[in-house]
Amino acid sequence: MASTNYSISMKLFWTGAYSWLLAITVTTFIQAQSRIPENVQRLWDKAQTQAKAKALAAAATAYEQAIDAFKTKNTHPDYQVIMARLYHELAMLNSTDKLVNFQLFFEYQMKAKEAIQQSNDTQYKGEILYQTAIAHYYYQQFRKAAPLLEETIELAQQRKDYVLQIRAMNVIGRVYMTLSLYDMSLSYLEKAERLLQQHPDTPKAYAGQLYSNLSLLKYTIDDQTSALIDAQKALPFWMAAYGGEHFRVVSIYNQIARIYFALGNTQQTKVYLQKVFAIDNPHVRKGRGAYLTLLGNVHHREKHYQKAIGAFREAIQVQISTFGDDTADNTEIYQHLSKSYQASQQFELALQSIQRALILNNTLFTSTDFADHPTLKGAVYNELQIHLLSDKATIWYEWFKTTQNIDYLHKAYQVYHFLLQEVKYWKTSLNDENNLLLLIKRSNYIFTNAIEVLHTLYKFTKQQRYLREAFHITEQAKAYVLLRSLYVSGKSPGSANNQIENKITNRLKDLKEHLIAEENKPNPDTRKVVDYKDQIFELKASRDSLRQSFQKFSPEYYQTKYQFKIASVPSIQHKILGKQEALIEYMLADNAVFIFTVTPQSITLKKVKFSANIKERIKDLRKSITHKNFQEFIRHSHFFYQKLIQPIALPKQVNKLHIVPSGVLYHLPWEALITQLPTSNQANYSQLDYLLKNYVISYDYSATLVLNKMIRKKIISTAQLLAFAPEFNSQTGSSDDTLRNKLSSLTGAQNEVKVLHTLYQGELFTGQRATEQAFRAHIKNTSVLHLATHAVINDQRPALSRLLFSLSPHDTVNDGYLHAYELHNLRLNTELVTLSACNTGFGKIQTGEGVMSLGRAFAYAGSPNVLMSLWSVPDQSTAKIMTEFYKHLADGVPKDVALQRAKLTYIADSDHITSNPFYWSSFVLIGNPQPLQLQPAKAFYQGSFFVWCGITFFGILIFLWAGQRFFSK
C-alpha cells in the first residue's frame, strides 16, 4: 500500500510539474513570437502562405531571406530557437513530399539541430531531432540516427506527445532493422502499435507507416505470412491519408508484390506490379527504381536473363537521377544484376557488379580488385555485406565449374576463408539470442557452400587440411546458440559489468515467462499482457543502452565474453574417440548431405545426393513404424541406411558411434535402420538386422559439445536420484482442465520409478505427491532426474511444449505444467535427465541449432546428458526398457551401452510383432555416454563377492577352531 501511495504521489507531482512546465513553455513561445523582428516575421508569414499555395520554390526563397535577415540578430534572447525553426521549415520544404532535394534537406536539418541543441527549448526540439534523424537515415547514417530518435522519444514522453512517440518509434524500428538488430526493431514497433491501439485518433498516415514497417521487418526475417497481413493493414490507412495514387500507396503495392514473390507466387506478384506501373506521377517516378528491381527479379525467375539485366540497369539509372549519386540504396540492385550476369555465364560482369555493390555498401572500401574484400567495419548493412561476399565466392565457383580452371576454385575458397572469419566476428558481437538465431538461419547456406568448395578442393588435391577445415566450418554452424549459452552460464560471475547485465537478463527472462504464461491462458488479462510487454520493452532498452556503454568504454568485455573454442579434428581424435569408436557428423545442404566420419586415425567426407524430399521420407519412415507397416518400414529404413551409413565404409573394428545429426535428421530413429533387406516378406521384426545390433550409439548437437562434456565433468555435490511419476486419473481441481481429464493413467510409470528406487538412493514422488512444487523444491539437490509422465509438444511454438505433474490443492503458484521456456530459467546440476515421456525428443527444427525439443530445453538448462523419446510409446514397454537401462547403469556400464543392452533385452523377450521398433527405437541418448557418477544403493548383504568370501572364510575358521576346542576336551 505504501508503494501504491508513493506511486500516486509521484504521478500527482509530475502532473503538476508538467502543467507548470507547459505553462512556462507556452508563455515563452508567445513572448518569442512577439519578439521576432517585423521584417523577419513578414518574410516568415509569406513563406508559409506560399507553401500552403504549393509555391514551394518561392516559399524556400522567402525562408532563405528570413534567415539572412535574422542572422544579424545574434544577440536576440531566442536567437537559437528561431534560427532552428527557420532552418527546420526550410529543410521540410526539400523533403520527400515536397521538393525532394535530399541534399538540401540534410544540410538545413543539420543546421536546425545544431541551433536547437544550443537552446533550452523543449517544445520544438523533439520534432527537429526527429527530422534530423530522418536526414541521417536517408544517407544511411543509421548509428547517428538512433541516439537522436532515442532522445526524441524521451522528449515526446515528457510532453505526452504520443503521436511523436509513434513516429519516432516507427523510424527507430526501421533503423534497427537496417542494422540487423531485429529484436530491438520489433520491440519498438510493437510498442508503437500498442500506443496506436490506445490512441485510435492517431493520424492515418502514421498508422500506415507503422504497419508498413512491421511488414518490412517480417519480410526481412522471412515471416512472409505475417508480412502480408501487415502490408494489407497499411494499405487502407495510406489510401485514407493520401488517396489512391500517392507514392506511399504505390510502395505498399510493391511491398505486397515482393512478399508474393518471396512466397513463390509469381502470378500475384505480376498482378500487384501492374498496379504499381499503372500509376504515374512525378512522386511515384522517384521510387521507380525499386519497382524495376522487382520486375527484374521476375524476369530472372522466368530465366529471361537479358530482360532482367535491362530492368536492373534501368533501375540503377533511375536511382542515380533521383538521388544524385550511386548510393548504398543501389547495393541490392547491383547484387541482383550480378546474379543475372552469373546465370547467363557473364562471370566477369557478375564480379564487377558484386564488387560495385561491396563498395557502395562500405564507406571504408574503394577497391575494384576482385581479390580485395571489405571487413564489416564501415559496412552500411552488415548482413547484406555477408551475403554479397557469399555471392562473390559463388561466382568464382560457378566459373570454375564451367571452365574447370582450378585457379577459380582457389579464388572461391579464398573468399569463403575471409567471409567465415567475418561471420564468426559478427556472431561474437551479437548479444540478442533471437538476432543470433536469425543470422544463423539466414547464413546457413554459406556454410554448406563453403563445405562444397572445400570438398571439391580435396578431390582435386587430396590434401587432408581441406577436410579438417570443412569439418571446422560444420562445427561453427552447429548448436552455436546452445554452446554459447552453456559457455556463458558456466563462467563465474566475473566483472561488475557481467553481474549488472546478468541481473537485467534474468529479470527479462522472468517477465517473458510471465508474459507467455498469461498469453496462453484461456482468458488472458489484456492489461497484464500490455504491462508485461511494456516492462520488457523498458528493460530491453536499458540492457541495450548498458551494452552500448560497455562496448564503448569496456570493449575487452565483449571481445572475450562469447569466445569459446570449436572442436578440431585432432582434439576429437585424441580426447573423445577410443580405438573402436567413430564420430559421424552430418550437414544437410540442398538435395544432398555431407557426411564426416572421424576415427582415431582418419577423417573422411562423403557427399550423398537426395533426389527425394528427405523430410517427407523421414515422415514416411516414422509413419511406417507407428502404423506398424512392415513392408513400408523395411523399404524406408534400408533406404536411409544406404544413404547415410553404408557410404561411410566404417572400419571393421568400430563398434561405437557418436552421431551428430543435422536438421530433420534429428527425427530419424537411427538404431532402427536395417543393414540389409530380409529374405522373407513375412512380418518378423525380431530377426531384422538393425544398426542397433552392430553398434552402440549416442547422439549430440555438435562435436564441440561432446568434447566439452568429456573434458569438463560435472562435479555433483549431492549424488542422488530424483524420480517423478504423477497420477492423472484423480486430479484434484482439474475438472476445468480438459487436457488433464483426457489423460490416461501411467501404471507402468509408477512401477518403473519404484524399481529405480530400489537401485539408487534418493527421493521418489509418485501419484499426488509428484507435483511441480516438489520438482522445483528438490531439483537442485539431485544428480539423476527421472520424469515418467505425459508430455505435450507444440511444434510451432517449442517454448510452449511442456511436461505434466500432479496438481496440488495447496499450491497456488504452479499450474502443474513445466514448460520449455521455464526450463531456460533453471540452472541444473544434474548428470543425467531421463524423460520417460512421449515425444520429448521431437520438436521444430531450427536451422543450425537442431531440434527445439523438451530434451534440448533441459540441455539448455545445463544437463549434459538427456535420454528422451522421438514419439509416443506405451508405458508398459517404456517401463521395461527404463528398468533394464538403470539396472545396467547400476553395474557401472556406460550410458550408451546400457541403453543398447536394454533395447536388445526387450527385443529378445518380445515376439516377432511386439519387437517392432515402435516400442524400443524411440529412446535416444543425447550427451556424454560415460558411466554415471551416481553409485547404486546396496544393502550390506548385497556387497562385494570378495567381502562375502572373506566372511565365509573367517566363519569356517572360527567353526573349525571351536570344534577343535570342543573335541580336545
C-alpha positions, -999 to +999 in steps of 0.1 A: +000+000+000+029+024+008+044+018-027+010+025-042+006+058-023+041+067-033+033+060-070+002+081-068+020+110-051+047+109-078+021+109-105+004+139-089+038+156-086+048+150-122+013+160-134+017+194-116+052+198-127+043+191-163+014+216-162+038+242-148+064+234-174+038+236-202+026+270-190+061+283-189+068+269-224+036+284-239+044+318-223+079+316-236+067+307-271+042+337-272+069+360-259+094+347-285+068+352-313+062+387-301+099+394-301+106+383-337+116+414-358+088+426-381+108+421-413+116+386-403+081+378-393+067+393-426+090+370-446+081+340-424+044+346-430+050+350-467+069+317-468+041+298-450+014+313-473+033+303-504+040+268-490+002+264-485-004+275-521+021+249-533+045+276-545+074+257-529+103+273-547+090+308-538+084+297-502+120+284-500+133+318-512+112+336-486+126+313-458+162+320-470+156+357-469+141+354-434+172+335-423+195+361-438+176+389-422+177+373-388+214+362-388+224+397-378+202+395-346+225+370-328+220+389-296+183+382-297+173+362-265+156+335-286+181+335-314+189+298-314+153+287-312+141+310-340+170+300-363+164+263-356+127+267-366+135+287-397+162+261-409+138+233-400+109+248-421+133+253-450+145+217-447+110+204-447+103+222-480+130+200-495+117+167-480+101+137-497+066+151-500+077+184-515+108+195-534+126+161-529+161+177-526+177+153-501+210+171-500+194+205-490+170+187-466+201+172-449+221+204-448+193+226-434+182+200-409+218+197-396+218+235-390+184+233-373+197+206-349+229+225-341+208+256-332+182+239-311+208+220-291+222+253-280+189+263-265+168+252-236+137+247-257+116+215-253+086+225-275+103+222-309+133+202-301+116+168-304+103+174-339+136+189-350+157+160-337+132+136-353+136+151-387+174+153-383+173+115-376+153+111-408+180+131-427+207+108-413+186+078-423+183+090-459+221+090-460+224+055-443+240+071-412+219+048-390+242+049-359+239+087-359+201+085-363+195+061-334+205+083-304+186+113-319+155+091-320+160+079-285+162+115-273+131+123-294+111+095-277+122+107-243+111+143-251+078+131-265+072+110-234+078+140-212+054+161-232+029+132-235+031+136-273+020+101-282+019+110-320+056+120-320+064+088-299+047+066-325+065+084-354+099+082-337+094+045-327+085+038-363+117+052-376+140+038-349+124+004-356+134+009-392+169+020-382+175-011-360+161-033-388+188-019-412+214-027-386+201-063-384+191-058-348+157-073-355+147-080-319+152-043-309+134-033-341+104-055-332+103-042-296+100-006-308+074-013-335+053-034-312+054-006-285+043+018-312+015-005-321+003-006-285+004+032-284-016+033-316-043+010-302-045+032-271-049+063-293-071+054-323-073+090-333-036+089-344-034+103-380-039+076-406-005+083-422+014+073-391-006+041-387+001+033-423+038+038-418+038+016-387+022-014-404+044-008-435+075-010-413+061-041-394+055-057-428+091-049-440+106-063-408+087-096-410+095-098-447+132-093-438+131-121-412+113-145-435+079-144-418+061-137-451+026-146-439+026-120-412+043-095-435+014-098-460-011-093-432+006-061-420+011-048-456-027-052-462-033-034-429-011-005-440-028-001-474-062+014-463-045+037-438-024+052-465-052+054-490-073+072-465-044+096-457-031+103-492-055+090-519-051+061-542-023+075-564+002+086-538+037+071-539+033+056-505+002+036-517+023+025-547+051+015-524+027-008-505+016-023-537+052-030-544+057-044-509+028-068-514+042-078-548+076-085-531+060-107-505+042-127-531+075-131-550+091-144-518+063-168-513+069-181-548+036-168-562+048-151-594+013-147-608+002-125-578+035-107-580+027-096-615-009-086-605+005-061-580+033-049-603+006-040-628-010-018-601+024-002-595+032+006-631-004+018-638+001+048-615+024+075-630+032+109-615+064+128-606+065+115-570+058+079-580+086+081-606+110+088-578+105+053-564+105+035-598+140+021-592+126-003-565+097-013-588+120-020-617+142-041-594+113-064-586+104-066-623+140-077-630+137-104-603+105-117-620+124-119-654+153-136-637+130-163-621+115-169-655+150-173-669+147-142-692+182-131-681+187-103-707+154-087-698+163-089-661+197-073-668+179-045-687+155-039-658+182-038-632+204-014-652+174+009-658+166+008-620+202+019-613+199+049-637+165+059-621+181+058-586+211+079-597+189+105-613+167+107-582+193+107-555+221+124-575+247+097-570+253+059-569+244+054-533+242+024-509+205+022-518+216+007-551+236-021-534+209-048-537+202-038-573+238-045-582+235-078-563+205-088-584+223-077-616+253-098-606+231-129-603+216-124-638+251-120-653+262-151-635+231-171-647+239-160-683+276-170-677+289-135-680+311-141-650+335-111-652+305-087-654+290-106-625+321-100-604+322-063-615+287-058-603+293-076-570+324-056-564+305-024-571+278-035-546+305-041-519+320-006-525+286+011-522+278-008-490+310+000-472+322+036-465+358+024-460+362+002-491+370+015-526+390-013-543+378-026-577+402-055-574+383-088-572+409-101-548+401-075-522+372-078-497+358-054-472+356-061-435+324-054-416+339-022-402+324+005-424+296-016-437+262+002-441+242-031-440+262-059-421+240-088-432+239-076-468+277-075-469+279-111-457+256-122-485+274-101-511+307-118-502+290-152-504+277-143-539+312-134-549+325-168-538+296-184-557+305-166-589+341-179-587+329-214-581+304-214-609+331-200-632+353-229-621+325-255-628+321-240-663+358-239-672+374-264-648+401-238-641+413-246-607+425-211-601+389-200-599+382-228-573+411-214-552+397-179-555+362-191-543+380-208-513+399-176-505+366-156-504+350-182-481+380-183-459+378-145-454+340-145-452+337-171-425+361-151-403+337-121-407+307-143-398+325-155-367+333-119-357+297-109-363+282-138-343+305-129-314+293-093-315+256-101-314+241-101-279+205-109-285+197-146-289+168-140-314+190-120-337+217-147-335+193-175-343+181-155-373+216-148-385+225-185-383+193-195-402+199-169-429+236-177-433+234-215-431+237-218-469+271-200-467+285-228-445+272-256-468+285-238-500+319-234-483+320-271-475+311-279-511+341-258-523+365-275-497+352-309-507+359-302-544+394-289-535+401-321-516+390-342-546+414-322-568+444-320-544+439-349-519+451-325-491+437-335-457+438-299-445+407-291-466+387-319-449+398-306-415+388-271-424+354-283-438+347-301-405+356-270-386+331-250-407+304-276-400+311-273-363+308-235-365+273-240-379+262-265-352+243-256-320+261-223-317+234-206-295+233-236-272+271-237-269+273-200-262+246-202-236+262-230-218+296-214-220+284-181-206+263-197-178+293-219-169+316-189-163+319-173-129+300-140-125+333-122-131+332-084-135+307-059-123+297-054-159+287-091-162+268-091-130+248-060-139+239-073-173+230-108-159+206-091-134+188-074-162+188-105-184+174-127-156+147-102-150+138-102-187+136-140-186+112-138-157+090-112-174+090-132-207+080-163-187+051-144-171+040-130-205+040-164-222+020-179-193-005-150-194-009-150-232-017-188-232-044-187-205-079-194-218-089-159-209-057-138-207-058-105-188-051-079-215-039-053-190-013-077-176-002-086-211+003-050-221+021-043-187+045-072-192+052-061-228+059-025-216+082-037-188+100-059-213+104-030-237+118-008-210+142-034-197+154-042-232+161-005-238+180-004-205+200-035-214+208-023-249+220+011-236+241-007-210+256-030-236+264+000-259+282+017-230+302-015-222+312-018-258+323+018-259+341+020-226+349-017-219+355-032-254+375-061-240+344-072-220+325-081-252+356-092-271+361-120-247+325-127-234+315-151-262+349-165-271+350-203-269+369-229-289+354-250-316+364-287-315+392-296-340+396-329-357+428-337-337+411-329-304+382-352-312+406-380-322+426-377-290+401-367-264+368-383-275+374-414-295+385-448-283+401-474-306+368-489-315+348-456-318+339-432-346+322-398-347+298-393-377+287-357-383+261-348-409+255-314-427+223-311-448+225-290-479+201-285-508+192-320-521+224-335-505+240-343-472+277-341-463+289-369-441+321-365-420+335-396-404+362-392-378+381-422-364+412-421-342+434-424-373+415-406-401+388-382-413+367-387-445+340-367-462+313-380-484+286-361-503+254-380-509+227-367-531+190-370-523+166-369-552+136-373-530+124-349-503+143-361-472+118-345-448+089-364-464+109-397-465+116-394-427+079-388-421+071-419-441+096-439-421+082-427-388+047-434-400+056-469-411+069-475-376+040-460-356+014-476-380+033-510-378+035-514-416+063-540-420+069-537-458+070-499-458+092-499-427+119-522-442+118-502-475+123-468-459+146-480-432+170-497-456+169-466-479+182-444-451+209-469-442+220-470-478+221-432-479+235-423-445+256-452-432+266-475-460+286-449-480+309-444-450+326-478-451+333-478-414+365-498-402+356-533-391+369-527-355+344-498-349+315-508-326+305-475-311+292-444-329+288-408-318+263-394-342+258-356-347+227-352-370+217-322-389+182-306-393+154-331-398+178-360-394+173-355-356+138-370-362+154-402-376+154-434-355+190-443-364+192-476-344+162-489-363+179-486-397+183-521-412+216-530-428+202-555-453+167-564-465+152-597-451+149-627-474+113-632-464+083-609-467+068-623-435+064-596-408+091-606-383+107-576-366+129-595-342+151-611-369+159-579-388+195-567-390+191-534-371+220-510-368+214-514-330+227-549-332+260-538-347+268-505-329+264-488-296+250-453-305+248-419-287+240-385-301+247-348-296+241-314-311+277-308-320+311-325-316+322-294-296+295-302-270+307-339-269+342-327-263+333-302-236+313-328-218+342-353-219+368-329-206+346-309-182+330-335-160+302-322-138+310-321-101+280-335-084+278-322-048+249-345-037+247-376-059+212-390-056+182-399-077+151-378-080+121-396-097+086-384-105+056-404-117+024-383-115-011-397-114-038-382-137-070-401-132-079-384-099-066-349-104-077-325-076-091-294-091-087-305-127-123-305-137-119-274-159-086-288-174-099-307-204-064-319-213-058-335-179-092-351-179-084-369-211-050-383-200-046-420-194-032-434-162+005-444-164+005-476-145+038-487-159+054-454-149+045-460-112+062-494-113+091-480-133+102-454-107+096-479-078+122-502-094+146-473-098+142-465-061+154-500-052+186-494-073+195-459-062+192-438-031+171-406-035+137-390-035+107-408-051+075-388-058+045-408-071+008-401-075-005-369-059+030-362-044+045-358-078+038-321-081+056-292-099+061-277-065+080-308-053+100-308-085+111-271-081+119-277-044+142-307-049+157-302-084+189-286-071+198-315-049+199-343-075+224-358-099+199-380-118+164-368-127+138-393-139+104-380-151+079-407-160+050-385-171+029-372-200+043-345-224+025-321-246+045-310-277+039-277-295+057-280-329+051-244-339+060-227-306+086-250-290+087-228-259+052-239-251+060-277-251+055-290-215+057-318-191+028-326-167+029-330-130+002-338-105-019-309-092-018-299-056-047-280-039-021-264-016+000-249-045-013-216-057+019-207-076+025-236-100+000-249-126+013-284-129+028-277-163+066-274-167+071-255-200+102-255-221+105-217-216+105-222-178+134-247-181+155-219-197+154-201-164+166-231-144+203-239-138+206-276-133+235-296-118+222-329-130+244-356-146+215-372-164+179-363-171+157-391-183+124-380-199+104-412-198+076-393-216+061-391-251+078-371-279+103-353-256+129-355-284+106-343-311+102-306-320+106-279-345+139-279-364+159-247-360+184-243-388+219-247-374+207-254-339+189-288-343+156-299-329+140-275-304+126-302-281+120-305-244+152-326-243+171-296-257+155-273-232+170-295-204+203-293-222+200-255-223+193-256-185+226-273-180+221-310-181+249-325-202+230-358-208+194-363-217+175-396-225+144-387-245+118-401-269+110-394-306+073-405-304+047-418-280+054-452-266+031-474-245+041-470-208+045-508-203+072-512-229+088-479-217+089-493-181+107-524-193+133-506-212+139-480-185+142-506-158+168-525-178+186-493-186+191-484-150+200-519-139+229-518-164+239-483-152+240-496-116+266-522-128+288-493-139+281-497-176+284-466-199+251-449-206+250-457-244+259-494-237+233-496-210+206-483-234+217-507-262+216-536-238+182-526-225+168-524-261+184-557-271+169-574-240+135-560-248+137-574-284+149-608-272+120-610-247+094-600-273+077-619-302+081-612-339+054-585-337+060-567-303+097-564-312+086-537-337+109-506-334+078-486-324+083-500-289+120-496-284+137-473-310+121-441-299+145-436-270+177-417-278+206-406-256+220-371-261+253-364-244+282-380-227+279-418-227+304-423-198+291-443-167+271-425-140+289-410-111+259-419-090+266-451-072+238-477-066+223-481-032+231-516-020+224-530+015+253-547+033+241-581+022+244-570-015+280-561-011+310-574-030+316-610-038+350-608-022+336-594+011+312-625+012+341-648+005+361-632+033+332-635+058+326-671+048+363-680+051+366-664+086+334-682+096+348-715+086+380-708+106+360-699+137+339-731+133+370-753+129+387-736+159+356-740+181+352-777+170+389-784+178+384-769+213+353-790+219+368-823+208+401-816+227+382-817+259 
